[in-house]
Amino acid sequence: MKILAVQNRMGIGDTVIFLPFIEAVSKKFKTPISILVQENSKSEQYLNQTDYIDKIIILERNNKIKNLRHNGLIGSIKLANDLKKYKFEKIFIFNSSLRFNLIARLSKIREIYQFPLFEKQGQDMIKASRELILKKIGIDVNSDPSIQVSTEKIIETSKKYDMSKNNLNILLGIGGSGPTKRIPSKTYLEVMKKINKERNCKFFLATGSKDSEQKILSEIKNSELGSQCVALDKLSIKDCLPIIKNCSVSICNDTSFSHLSSALGIETITLMADTPLMYGNYSSRMHPIIPDNETSVTHGTLGKDKINPDKIYKKLLSIIN
């Protein structure tokens, strides 16, 4: 049986959030599921070893970029023709778009399961996904996202980076898609200094190439703990996965690494400064820290300077002990 799942949201985090529902479909029908995703989901780098995922098909559609293959009406027809070649029998559409419903019909897919049409405004995507899967295949999904890395690669990477079990290996996700999400280096350094007094630590610094991210990386690397730090900014996500899997715990801004580390089964402290809390607590492996004097967090909270390092440290101790 050939089944397609459509996840058209942008980015890694949104793709990871939907994985438990895709995995549930795979278990129900005893077959791996193909997915249609945006290129910037980078799914090919972290789902290529996950056994419930079959083909990864790239949706070439973005209203901000001209001349993409699947843009506009003609692009929708091209997408339908592209999908028709796979001869899918079922499709699960994790959005309320009439466009994708029509594309599925043009693709000659017989069984179409989708969020209620025209209900995108204010939609809770996790709730909508849970209701869809419960209603259509009778599974109440309460599991966490999971992605897989080969045991061989994990062992090889542990040796390469000397990730001794005698050390406390900590992933620090210090990057982030926007400046309001990036916690200052001094906050991380305060936590690092405290935990380093308790345990022999090695810190793996995950960030992007933007100047503001590199500045935070440089400030940590040039600190007194710099010799215990390994920068991951030159590595692909695929190469980072086995490093993350070898870590004992993660401390991350709202960044792709918080989603990846929790999906790899690593207890992940999420520092939520300016993003809806849902993105930092949807997994039982996520432990959110919100700004002082706030009861929740969302866009516009602007709390990156109010993330309390003492709260991070206490949560870290509770996890490793």
C-alpha positions as CSV (number, residue, x, y, z in Angstrom):
1,M,0.0,0.0,0.0
2,K,1.3,3.4,-0.9
3,I,0.4,6.3,1.4
4,L,1.3,10.0,1.2
5,A,1.3,12.5,4.1
6,V,1.3,16.2,3.2
7,Q,3.1,18.7,5.6
8,N,3.5,22.0,3.8
9,R,4.6,24.2,6.7
10,M,8.0,25.8,6.6
11,G,11.0,24.6,8.6
12,I,12.3,21.7,10.7
13,G,10.3,22.2,13.8
14,D,6.9,22.1,12.1
15,T,7.9,18.9,10.3
16,V,9.1,17.2,13.5
17,I,5.9,18.1,15.3
18,F,3.8,16.1,12.8
19,L,6.0,12.9,13.0
20,P,4.0,11.1,15.7
21,F,0.9,11.3,13.5
22,I,2.7,10.1,10.4
23,E,4.2,7.2,12.5
24,A,0.8,6.3,13.7
25,V,-0.4,6.0,10.1
26,S,2.6,3.8,9.3
27,K,1.8,1.5,12.2
28,K,-1.9,1.2,11.4
29,F,-1.3,0.2,7.7
30,K,2.0,-1.6,8.3
31,T,3.9,0.4,5.7
32,P,6.4,3.3,5.6
33,I,4.8,6.6,4.6
34,S,6.0,9.0,1.9
35,I,5.9,12.7,2.8
36,L,5.5,15.9,0.8
37,V,7.4,18.6,2.5
38,Q,9.0,22.0,1.8
39,E,12.7,21.9,0.9
40,N,13.6,24.1,3.9
41,S,12.2,21.4,6.2
42,K,15.6,19.7,5.4
43,S,13.8,16.4,5.9
44,E,16.3,14.5,3.7
45,Q,19.0,15.2,6.3
46,Y,17.3,13.8,9.4
47,L,14.6,11.4,8.2
48,N,16.6,9.3,5.8
49,Q,17.3,6.6,8.4
50,T,13.8,6.6,10.0
51,D,12.1,3.4,9.2
52,Y,8.5,4.6,9.1
53,I,9.4,7.2,6.4
54,D,9.5,6.0,2.7
55,K,10.0,8.6,0.0
56,I,10.7,12.3,0.7
57,I,9.1,14.4,-2.0
58,I,9.9,18.1,-2.1
59,L,7.1,20.7,-2.5
60,E,8.5,23.3,-4.8
61,R,6.1,26.1,-3.8
62,N,6.7,29.5,-2.2
63,N,4.7,32.6,-3.0
64,K,7.8,34.7,-2.2
65,I,9.9,33.0,-4.8
66,K,9.1,33.3,-8.4
67,N,9.2,30.5,-11.0
68,L,9.1,27.5,-8.6
69,R,7.7,24.4,-10.2
70,H,4.6,24.1,-8.0
71,N,3.6,27.8,-7.7
72,G,0.2,29.0,-8.9
73,L,-2.5,27.1,-10.8
74,I,-0.2,25.6,-13.3
75,G,2.1,24.6,-10.5
76,S,-0.8,22.8,-8.8
77,I,-1.4,20.8,-12.0
78,K,2.3,20.0,-12.3
79,L,2.2,18.8,-8.6
80,A,-0.8,16.6,-9.3
81,N,1.0,15.0,-12.3
82,D,4.1,14.5,-10.2
83,L,2.2,12.7,-7.5
84,K,0.2,10.7,-9.9
85,K,3.3,8.8,-11.0
86,Y,3.7,7.3,-7.5
87,K,0.2,5.8,-7.6
88,F,-0.7,6.6,-4.0
89,E,-3.8,4.9,-2.6
90,K,-4.3,7.1,0.5
91,I,-3.3,10.6,1.4
92,F,-3.3,12.4,4.8
93,I,-3.3,16.2,4.4
94,F,-2.2,18.0,7.6
95,N,-3.8,21.3,6.6
96,S,-7.2,22.8,5.7
97,S,-6.3,23.8,2.2
98,L,-8.8,23.2,-0.6
99,R,-5.8,23.4,-3.0
100,F,-4.3,20.2,-1.7
101,N,-7.6,18.5,-1.6
102,L,-8.1,19.2,-5.3
103,I,-4.5,18.2,-6.1
104,A,-5.1,14.9,-4.4
105,R,-8.2,14.3,-6.5
106,L,-6.3,15.2,-9.7
107,S,-3.6,12.8,-8.6
108,K,-6.3,10.0,-8.7
109,I,-5.8,9.2,-5.0
110,R,-8.9,7.4,-3.9
111,E,-8.9,7.9,-0.1
112,I,-8.4,11.5,1.1
113,Y,-8.1,12.3,4.8
114,Q,-7.7,16.0,5.8
115,F,-8.2,18.6,8.4
116,P,-11.6,20.3,8.1
117,L,-11.5,22.7,5.1
118,F,-11.3,26.4,5.5
119,E,-10.4,26.3,9.2
120,K,-6.8,27.5,9.1
121,Q,-7.3,30.7,11.1
122,G,-6.3,30.1,14.8
123,Q,-6.0,26.4,14.2
124,D,-4.2,24.3,16.8
125,M,-2.2,22.0,14.5
126,I,-1.5,19.4,17.1
127,K,-5.1,19.1,18.2
128,A,-6.3,19.1,14.6
129,S,-3.8,16.3,13.8
130,R,-4.8,14.2,16.8
131,E,-8.5,14.6,15.9
132,L,-7.8,13.6,12.3
133,I,-5.9,10.5,13.2
134,L,-8.4,9.4,15.9
135,K,-11.4,10.0,13.6
136,K,-10.0,8.4,10.5
137,I,-7.9,5.4,11.8
138,G,-9.0,5.1,15.4
139,I,-5.6,5.8,17.0
140,D,-5.3,8.4,19.9
141,V,-1.8,9.7,19.4
142,N,-0.1,10.8,22.5
143,S,3.5,9.8,21.6
144,D,6.5,12.0,21.1
145,P,8.2,12.6,17.8
146,S,11.0,10.1,17.0
147,I,13.8,10.0,14.5
148,Q,16.4,7.4,14.1
149,V,20.2,7.2,13.6
150,S,22.1,4.0,12.9
151,T,23.9,2.4,15.9
152,E,27.1,2.1,13.9
153,K,27.1,5.9,13.2
154,I,26.5,6.7,16.9
155,I,29.4,4.5,18.0
156,E,31.7,5.9,15.3
157,T,30.9,9.5,16.2
158,S,31.4,8.9,19.9
159,K,34.9,7.7,19.2
160,K,35.6,10.5,16.7
161,Y,34.7,13.3,19.2
162,D,35.9,11.5,22.3
163,M,32.4,11.5,23.8
164,S,33.3,9.6,26.9
165,K,30.6,8.3,29.2
166,N,32.7,9.7,32.0
167,N,32.0,13.2,30.7
168,L,28.7,15.1,30.8
169,N,28.2,15.7,27.0
170,I,25.8,18.7,26.6
171,L,24.4,20.1,23.4
172,L,23.9,23.8,23.4
173,G,21.5,25.0,20.7
174,I,22.7,28.6,20.7
175,G,21.4,29.6,17.2
176,G,17.8,30.4,16.2
177,S,15.8,31.6,13.2
178,G,15.4,35.2,14.6
179,P,17.4,37.6,16.8
180,T,14.6,37.7,19.5
181,K,14.9,34.0,20.0
182,R,18.7,33.9,20.6
183,I,19.6,33.9,24.3
184,P,22.7,35.9,25.2
185,S,26.0,34.0,25.6
186,K,26.3,35.2,29.2
187,T,23.3,33.2,30.1
188,Y,24.7,30.0,28.7
189,L,28.1,30.7,30.2
190,E,26.7,31.1,33.7
191,V,25.1,27.7,33.5
192,M,28.2,26.2,31.9
193,K,30.4,27.4,34.7
194,K,28.1,26.1,37.4
195,I,27.7,22.6,35.9
196,N,31.4,22.3,35.1
197,K,32.1,22.6,38.8
198,E,29.9,19.6,39.4
199,R,30.9,17.3,36.5
200,N,33.5,16.9,33.8
201,C,31.7,18.5,30.9
202,K,32.0,18.8,27.1
203,F,29.9,21.2,25.3
204,F,28.7,20.9,21.7
205,L,27.7,24.3,20.2
206,A,25.1,24.2,17.5
207,T,24.4,27.3,15.5
208,G,24.1,28.8,12.1
209,S,26.3,31.0,10.0
210,K,24.7,34.4,10.5
211,D,26.9,37.1,12.0
212,S,24.7,37.4,15.2
213,E,24.9,33.7,15.7
214,Q,28.6,33.5,15.1
215,K,29.1,36.3,17.7
216,I,27.4,34.2,20.4
217,L,29.5,31.2,19.3
218,S,32.7,33.3,19.4
219,E,31.9,34.6,22.9
220,I,31.5,31.1,24.3
221,K,34.5,29.7,22.4
222,N,36.7,32.5,23.7
223,S,35.6,32.0,27.3
224,E,37.5,30.1,30.0
225,L,35.5,27.0,29.0
226,G,36.5,27.3,25.3
227,S,38.8,24.3,25.4
228,Q,35.8,22.1,26.4
229,C,33.7,23.3,23.5
230,V,33.2,21.8,20.0
231,A,31.6,24.0,17.4
232,L,29.1,22.3,15.0
233,D,28.4,25.2,12.7
234,K,30.4,23.7,9.8
235,L,28.6,20.4,10.0
236,S,25.4,19.4,8.2
237,I,22.4,18.4,10.2
238,K,22.9,14.8,9.1
239,D,26.4,14.8,10.6
240,C,25.1,16.5,13.8
241,L,22.5,13.8,14.5
242,P,24.8,11.1,15.9
243,I,26.6,13.8,18.0
244,I,23.3,14.9,19.5
245,K,22.4,11.2,20.1
246,N,25.6,10.8,22.2
247,C,24.7,13.8,24.4
248,S,23.3,13.4,27.9
249,V,21.1,16.5,27.7
250,S,20.4,19.5,25.5
251,I,19.9,23.2,26.3
252,C,18.5,25.0,23.3
253,N,16.9,28.2,22.2
254,D,13.8,27.8,20.0
255,T,15.9,26.4,17.2
256,S,15.8,23.3,15.0
257,F,18.2,21.6,17.4
258,S,15.6,21.6,20.2
259,H,13.2,19.7,17.9
260,L,15.8,17.3,16.7
261,S,17.4,16.5,20.1
262,S,14.0,15.8,21.7
263,A,13.0,13.6,18.7
264,L,16.3,11.7,19.2
265,G,15.3,10.9,22.7
266,I,17.5,13.5,24.5
267,E,16.0,15.4,27.4
268,T,15.9,19.0,26.1
269,I,15.7,22.2,28.1
270,T,14.0,24.7,25.8
271,L,14.6,28.4,26.3
272,M,11.4,30.1,25.1
273,A,11.9,33.8,24.7
274,D,9.6,34.9,21.9
275,T,7.8,32.0,20.4
276,P,4.5,30.3,21.3
277,L,5.1,27.9,24.1
278,M,3.6,25.0,22.1
279,Y,6.9,24.8,20.2
280,G,8.8,24.1,23.4
281,N,6.6,21.7,25.3
282,Y,4.8,19.4,22.7
283,S,7.2,16.6,23.6
284,S,7.5,15.0,27.1
285,R,11.3,15.3,26.6
286,M,11.0,19.1,26.4
287,H,11.4,21.1,29.5
288,P,10.6,24.8,28.8
289,I,12.1,27.7,30.7
290,I,10.2,31.0,30.1
291,P,11.2,34.5,30.9
292,D,11.0,35.7,34.5
293,N,7.7,37.4,35.5
294,E,5.9,35.7,32.6
295,T,3.2,33.0,32.9
296,S,3.5,32.0,29.2
297,V,5.3,33.1,26.1
298,T,4.4,33.9,22.5
299,H,5.4,36.2,19.6
300,G,6.1,39.6,21.0
301,T,7.1,38.5,24.5
302,L,10.7,39.6,23.8
303,G,12.1,37.8,26.8
304,K,15.6,36.7,25.8
305,D,17.2,38.9,28.4
306,K,14.9,37.6,31.1
307,I,15.7,33.9,30.9
308,N,17.1,33.1,34.3
309,P,20.3,31.0,34.3
310,D,19.5,29.7,37.8
311,K,16.3,28.1,36.5
312,I,18.2,26.5,33.7
313,Y,20.8,25.1,36.1
314,K,18.2,23.7,38.5
315,K,16.3,22.0,35.7
316,L,19.6,20.6,34.3
317,L,20.5,19.2,37.7
318,S,17.0,17.6,38.0
319,I,17.5,15.9,34.7
320,I,21.0,14.5,35.1
321,N,20.5,13.4,38.7
